Amino acid sequence: MASLLVPPLTPRRKLVLDDVWTSIPSSKPFLDWLISNYYARADWGWHLHHKPTFMAEYDAFTDLVRQGRRDEIDPLWIAQLLMTLCLSVNSLDGEVDSPLVSISAKDLETLPWTFFESAQSALECGDWTGRPRVRTLQAIVLFAPFLVFAGMPSAGERHQTYLGAAIRICQQLGLHKLGHDPSHMPTFDDAALPPGVNTMRREIPIRLFYTLLYLDYMAIKVKSSLPPPLVDCAPPGNFNDDDLSSESIVEPQPADVSTDVIFETVKYRIALQQRRFNEIINQDASFEYDIILDLDAEYRSIIDSLPPTMQADYIPPHGEDLGQVWKRHMCNQTLFNRLLRLHRPFMSRGLRDPKYNYSTTQAIYAARKTLLAQQHLQRAPLIKSGFQLLNVQGAVVVLFMSLWSDWPEELDNNSDHFLIRESVTFFERTLTSSKGPVRKIATQSLQVIGLLFEEFEKRRTASEARRAAGGSWSSDVDEESYGHLLKRIGAIVVSAASAASTTAGLDTLGAASHIVSDPHAGFAPVPPLPPVAAAYTDASFASSLWTNPGNLFDSMNDLDPDTPTTNGMGLALDFDVSSLQGPEYASSTFDWGGWTAVGSF
């Protein structure tokens, strides 16, 4: 309890903190439910608390409140509590109505922001820009899952502001020079850490520090605040929370054991590759295909190093914790989606040029792995919000391209066709999300997939008729390229989205009227696809779709054999090389409001 106590606040800060308290639920059962829900639905994707410490502090918090001593509680800890509540509510897919808990659709929309804004005020009351403290870092890392995936310029700006400040605090605390000796302790006194020489005192701030480095290195358009050469501090040890001792130095778990921090460790290793890639593309040196192969090898080394229980093909025991299931498959999906982004722009060129054939096979392989992982994530909270749907979209576009190119005669046992169909159920489920951007992406995704399937069926009908007449399954006449087809369909969906913006709806084509998850069902009629020239101009189409910073693939690149290329590596002249690593999550220039899902296809 003593670790939560602080001296009396100034009258001005107390006045602000009194207002903060109005946003904290007064019902103990409701608070308990929100904390429990946080650990069930949010912690698996972002392990940001040392759970034993936080739960002990939460018990002390409730005791102090019951004793009428709330004004003595550290405002920085209050900020942590509020962000835990924020992430808990933000993880919900729909309303909650039970004898103990009632969360309405309006609550789902407003409560996360209420908790977040109050957490910011609590930070101010705790003088977070004054003396550097571990609880300031704890609160800021809890901001990240909320701000990073918000898809709003203001959220991106706030994230970058807090992130930069937090890394400077780490430097003030000397965390970047903590070294690799497990007995070397932080030299500062802090109520959030146990005294003496022990593993917990060292590991808790290191975990926070490396989470901040991960966030820093993931930024595409913002220069890194603390490059790796300036960091002399061992990464977090392979410990479960319960392993950390407040009394002695303990050894970490072996590398082949999955612990509470395994996903965080993988994310940091991904971020190192992202930062390295950013440095490469920002240099004046020629960008060669060998760089893609080098990055491919780095990502595969991360996959190969995963503990057996984190491998995608691991068969778990009956009754495995659901959070562990989600963590394993989200970890794999994240890694394979990185490979997908790397190889996707070279995929169809690999069908024509042996130099890029590896990218063709690996893009298809990564797409399959991405959608297979999604089958285990169908009911998982959307911890990446709308960006989670983009991962699925990227895989769907690759497998559609594979089908369009191979043009298989038999589909009943075609695994790629099955995986695409299965993805539809995911998009259908997200149509009812409480988050507007998620509903928007799901709506447009279903429209595009439905139109693609309709064109697929038209082509199959023509092939069947040709075969019945004694001809071959494939046409002797050149078929329309997949890239050309996507542009025609894209023009329709963009037109529909534009019309919807003036009619206060997104269902101009019907959210799922062109595709259903039943693979044996038919398709509703759709408007005829217009000629390309009538649907868009190259300039307007590029500016409205393929150059949107939120899209996974900023240029059609290699889908059209006649696309002009540069750098001797098959990249289109207008190709945004940074898109090989994915969208900028916390960008001050990105806004879901002006985004279209079509570019991802």
C-alpha positions, 0 to 999 in steps of 0.5 A, spaced: 500 500 500 505 504 501 508 504 494 501 508 492 502 513 497 504 520 495 504 527 498 498 532 498 497 535 491 497 542 490 490 545 490 490 546 482 492 539 481 487 536 486 481 540 483 483 536 476 484 530 479 477 530 483 474 531 475 478 525 473 475 521 479 468 522 476 470 518 470 472 512 474 466 507 476 464 507 483 462 500 483 467 495 485 464 489 481 464 493 475 471 495 476 473 488 477 469 485 471 473 490 467 480 488 470 478 481 469 476 482 461 482 486 460 486 480 462 482 475 458 481 480 451 487 485 451 493 482 455 495 476 450 496 481 444 500 487 448 503 484 455 504 491 458 503 490 466 507 485 470 500 482 473 502 480 480 504 487 481 498 491 478 493 486 481 497 487 488 496 495 487 489 494 485 487 491 491 491 496 495 487 502 491 481 499 493 482 498 500 485 506 500 478 508 496 474 504 502 478 508 507 476 514 504 484 516 502 483 516 495 487 523 495 493 520 497 493 515 491 499 516 486 496 520 480 500 516 475 498 509 478 491 512 477 493 514 469 495 506 469 488 504 472 484 508 467 488 506 461 487 499 463 479 500 463 480 504 456 483 497 453 478 493 456 472 496 453 476 497 447 477 490 446 469 488 446 466 486 440 459 488 442 454 490 448 454 487 454 448 486 458 448 482 465 446 483 472 453 486 474 455 489 468 451 493 462 455 497 457 451 500 451 453 501 444 454 508 446 458 506 451 463 502 447 464 508 443 465 513 448 468 510 454 475 508 451 476 516 449 473 518 456 478 513 460 484 515 455 482 523 456 482 522 464 488 518 464 492 524 460 489 529 466 492 524 471 499 524 468 498 532 468 496 531 476 502 526 477 507 531 474 509 526 469 514 531 465 518 533 472 521 527 475 522 521 471 518 515 474 517 508 472 509 509 472 510 515 467 513 510 462 508 504 464 502 509 463 505 511 456 506 504 454 498 503 455 497 509 451 500 505 445 495 500 443 489 505 443 493 510 439 497 506 434 491 503 431 486 509 432 487 511 425 486 518 426 491 524 425 490 527 432 491 520 435 498 519 431 500 526 433 499 524 441 502 517 440 509 520 437 509 526 442 508 521 448 513 516 445 518 521 444 518 524 451 518 517 454 524 515 450 527 521 453 525 519 460 528 512 459 535 516 457 534 520 464 533 514 468 539 511 464 535 505 462 539 505 455 546 504 459 543 498 464 548 493 460 547 486 460 549 484 467 543 481 470 545 483 477 546 490 475 540 494 477 537 501 476 540 506 480 534 511 481 529 510 487 522 509 484 516 506 488 514 502 483 520 498 483 522 493 489 529 495 493 535 491 493 538 487 488 533 482 484 530 480 478 524 484 478 527 491 479 531 490 473 526 486 468 520 491 469 523 497 467 527 493 461 520 491 459 517 498 458 524 500 455 524 495 450 516 496 448 518 503 447 523 502 442 519 497 439 514 503 438 519 507 436 523 503 430 516 501 427 515 508 425 516 509 417 516 516 416 518 519 423 526 518 425 528 514 430 529 517 437 534 512 440 538 508 434 540 501 436 547 503 436 546 507 442 542 502 446 547 498 451 542 494 455 540 487 454 533 485 452 527 483 456 529 476 459 525 470 457 521 470 464 513 469 466 511 474 470 511 469 476 518 468 475 520 475 477 523 475 484 523 481 488 528 478 493 534 475 488 537 474 481 533 468 478 535 465 471 530 466 465 527 460 462 530 457 456 529 460 449 525 454 447 520 455 452 514 460 451 513 465 456 509 471 458 514 476 454 515 471 447 510 475 443 513 482 445 520 479 444 518 477 437 515 484 435 521 488 437 525 483 433 520 485 427 521 492 429 529 492 428 528 489 421 523 495 419 528 500 422 533 497 418 529 497 412 527 504 413 534 506 413 535 502 406 530 505 402 532 512 405 539 512 402 541 514 395 544 507 394 540 503 389 535 498 391 536 491 389 532 485 389 537 482 394 535 486 399 528 483 399 531 476 399 535 478 405 529 481 409 526 474 407 531 470 411 531 475 417 523 474 418 524 466 417 529 466 422 525 469 427 519 464 425 524 458 426 526 461 432 519 461 435 518 456 441 515 449 439 508 451 443 508 458 438 509 454 432 503 455 427 503 447 427 503 446 434 497 441 437 495 444 443 493 440 449 485 440 450 483 446 454 489 450 452 488 457 455 484 461 449 489 467 450 495 463 448 491 460 442 490 467 440 497 469 441 500 464 438 496 465 431 497 472 432 504 472 432 505 467 426 500 471 422 504 478 424 510 474 421 507 471 415 504 478 413 510 481 413 513 476 408 507 477 404 508 484 404 515 483 402 513 478 396 507 480 393 509 486 389 513 481 385 508 475 385 506 475 378 513 477 375 515 471 378 510 467 373 514 470 367 521 472 370 525 466 374 529 471 378 522 473 381 519 466 382 521 465 389 517 471 391 511 468 387 511 461 391 513 465 398 507 470 397 502 464 396 505 460 402 505 466 406 498 468 404 495 461 406 499 461 413 496 468 414 489 465 412 490 459 416 492 463 422 486 467 421 481 461 422 484 461 429 483 468 430 475 468 428 473 470 435 479 474 437 478 481 439 481 486 434 487 488 437 489 491 431 482 494 429 481 495 422 489 494 420 487 486 422 482 486 416 488 489 412 492 483 413 486 478 411 485 482 405 492 482 403 492 474 403 485 474 399 488 478 394 494 473 393 490 467 393 485 470 388 491 472 383 494 465 384 487 462 382 486 466 376 493 465 374 493 457 375 485 457 373 484 450 376 479 446 373 477 442 380 475 447 386 472 442 390 478 440 394 482 446 392 485 449 399 486 456 396 479 457 394 476 454 401 481 459 405 478 465 401 471 462 402 472 462 410 475 469 410 468 471 408 465 469 415 471 473 418 468 480 414 461 478 415 462 478 423 466 484 423 460 488 419 457 489 426 463 491 430 462 497 434 468 501 430 466 505 424 472 504 420 472 496 421 465 496 419 467 500 413 473 496 411 468 489 412 463 492 407 468 494 402 472 488 402 465 483 402 463 488 396 470 487 392 470 479 394 463 478 391 465 482 385 471 478 384 467 471 385 462 473 380 468 474 375 471 468 377 464 464 376 463 468 369 470 465 367 468 458 369 462 458 365 465 460 359 471 455 360 465 449 361 462 451 355 468 451 351 470 444 354 462 442 352 464 444 345 470 440 345 475 445 346 480 446 352 479 449 359 483 455 358 482 460 352 486 460 346 485 468 347 489 472 352 485 473 358 484 479 362 490 480 367 488 480 374 491 487 375 486 490 370 480 486 373 482 489 380 482 496 377 475 495 374 472 492 380 475 498 384 472 503 380 465 500 382 467 500 389 470 507 389 464 510 386 459 506 391 463 509 397 463 516 394 455 515 393 454 512 400 458 518 403 453 523 400 447 518 402 449 517 409 451 509 408 456 504 406 451 499 403 450 502 396 452 495 393 450 492 399 454 490 404 454 482 403 449 482 397 455 479 392 457 474 397 455 469 402 459 464 406 455 458 404 460 456 398 454 452 395 450 458 395 449 463 388 451 470 387 446 476 387 446 480 380 451 486 380 452 492 376 456 490 369 463 492 370 464 498 365 470 498 361 476 501 364 477 507 360 470 509 362 471 508 369 477 512 371 483 515 369 490 513 370 491 520 374 485 520 378 485 512 380 492 513 382 491 519 387 484 516 389 486 509 391 493 506 390 497 512 393 493 512 399 498 511 405 493 506 409 493 501 403 498 495 404 500 495 396 501 503 394 501 501 387 499 495 382 506 494 380 507 488 377 500 486 375 500 489 368 506 486 364 506 493 361 507 497 367 514 501 367 519 499 372 525 502 375 531 500 379 532 494 375 528 490 380 521 490 377 518 495 381 513 500 378 516 507 377 510 510 382 511 504 387 511 506 394 517 502 397 515 503 404 509 499 403 513 493 403 513 493 410 506 495 411 502 501 413 504 507 418 500 505 424 500 511 428 501 516 422 499 524 423 497 524 416 493 517 416 485 518 417 480 512 416 475 517 414 479 518 407 481 511 406 478 506 401 479 498 402 480 497 395 487 499 394 489 493 398 486 488 393 
